[in-house]
Each structure stands twice: as C-alpha cells, then as structure tokens.
C-alpha cells in the first residue's frame, strides 16, 4: 500500500512540475515576467501559485494568487458582462430574443432592427471586430455614439465575427435593463454574492502596488492604468474590457459554474438551466458569451480538456477555462503586455497555456492529489 501511495505522489508531483516548467519556460524566453496559475475542482483548489516577478527585475514583487490584481482585458466579457446578462435574464428584466433596439433605441441603421441581444453574445451581430475609439472620439459620449451608429458589415446571424463592439453594446444593454451602471450592477449581483472582493472596475489608487504592470513608459512602470485604450476612452468601465481581479477571485467564479450556479456558501446565484443555456455549444465554437473548446486541433487548451470545456482569454495575457465534464478549472494570469522580450509572446503564451491545461488534467486525474498553496503541499487521499 505504501509503495502505491508513494508512486501516486511522485506521479502527481510530476504533473505539478510540468506546470512549473511551462511557466518557467515562458518567463525564460521573455513572453511574460510573472504569472499566477490556479487549478481546481468544484470544491477544492489543487494549485494556487505565483511565479516570477511583476517585472523582469528580480527586485520587483512576486505574484500572488490571493493578492496580485490583474488587468483582465477581454475576460471582462465573461466575468462581468455575460454574468450580468445572466442575472437579468433570470430576473426577467432582459430577453435575449428581442431586438437590441428595445434596450438601445439609438442603435439604428440598415438591418439593425434584426440584431437580437442573443446575436451580441454569439458575436453574430454583423458588426466588425474593432474601432479605434481612442483615436476617433474625444469623450466617452462621442465614443458610445460611434459604436451605436456603426454600420453592419454582414447580415445579422449570417457569420461569426468576434467583436469588442458586441460586448460594448451588451454592457449598455445591461445598464438600460437594470437602471444601474455596469460596474455597479456586476458588483451587486455577481461579485459581492460570490465573495469576489478584489474584482472591480477602476480600482482605487491605494491598490496599485498590488496590480501587475501592463507597460513601461519612459522608464516608468505602468500599473493601474488600463491597457485597452478604448476602455480608457469609455471611462474605464465597458462591456469588453476594464475589469481587474485576482486568481482566487476567479477561482470562486469558476467553482460557481462547476457547481451549476451555486456559490461557495451554498447560495444559488444562477439556476442550473441558466448555466447550461449559456455554456452549451452553439454556433461553431461559441456559446452565449463564452468560447467552446475546439478539440479538432491542439492549441491554447491543450489536448485533454473535453469538448464541453468553455473559457475565454484576454489580450493582456489572461485566461480562464472551465471543464464541467472533468470537474476542473484552469486559470492562467500573466502581464504578457509588459515589455515583452519575444516578438511572438501571444503564440508562446498560447502554447504554454496548452501545456498547463494538459498538466492540470493529469493533476485532477490522480486518486491521491496534493493541495498546493504557495510552497506548501498537503496530500489528500
């Protein structure tokens, strides 16, 4: 019996070492200076560890899963905006199958009466991917007007085009339906019930020492200033970007999905059927708000996550993947955009994420697992 337990422990330690090695490789080649990785199940955190440093200087802080705050970039779309839409749908304050114009009367133009709220979540509205609002608008009001008056490029529902504009519009739909700003509604209806105390838009200045920097300007480290300039132009709160959070806050969020909408304290935040509706595969590799795992090719999700896994990434170097079939979540947070030392940091990070995901599946599969917090290992059989 002791031989079997020793073998399992060594094997699992190998899975943990695979995660450590993958992150170390990313730091070594200059894809990012530091990272946080959190892996867990519906009721257990198997790994919560920080790696490297805030910058490429070893004198800078070491990231922490509990306290280091990351600019989530496009993870805002699924952590704040999609979750807010889910809450409004359950409260019967929002209908996915009505025109966006019901909530945003100024969303006018040829064919726009055919754009449903569901199309925004599926990225099938017909809008193009991006507009440089920071260059074209001087104020948040002007930027909003540019988005709502932007002409459709394709017939609604005819093709999928991942678009920040869709998420911006969803954020304003949330505000119209709820009567609150997106940040206030998400805080009240999502973050506070889940105990996500470090998740917010526009973090206060006194939290900046804990924020992983996203840039270097004239020798000064930039932390607490959003990387996404369109979100900056929109005042720091937008449906597509602007949210900050920590690894452990996102772990609470992921566990809620694995528990079919139930939070860590046993409170049912969403009904199971709502979770299923928003996370089931829809058009191509999309669900409502989320990306679904593409098992036809090896990529940033590796080879071992199931086809029911759903997740999202952020341009700054963040990602979250949740696999209900395997009872597993994998969170990887980096500040990839801080002074990268490789010209292909996105491609490098994607490969590293795949390695981490595969190692996380191996870790989850062990009959005798180790719970790792920082440098402490506790065997759980």
Buried (B, 14 or more C-beta within 10 A) or exposed (E): EEEEEEEBBEBBBEBBEBBBBBBBBBBEBBBBBBBBBBBBBBEEBBBBBBBBBBBBEEEBBEBBBBBBBBBBBBBBBBBBBBBBBBBBBBEEBBBBEEBBBBBBEEBEEEEBEBBBBBBBBBBBBBBBEEBEBBEEBEEBEEBBEBBBEBEBEBEBBEEBBEBBBBBBBBBBBBBBBBEBBBBBBBBBBBBEBBBBEBBBBBBEEEBBEBBBBBBBEEEEBBBBBBBBBBBBBBBBBBBBBBBBBBBBBBBBBBBBBBBBBBBBEEEEBBBEEBBBBBBEBBBEBBBBBBBBBBBEEEBBBBEBBBEBBBBBBBBBBBBBBBBBEBBBBBBBBBBBBBBBEBEEBBEBBBBBBBBBBBBBBBBBBBEBBBBBBEEEBEEEE
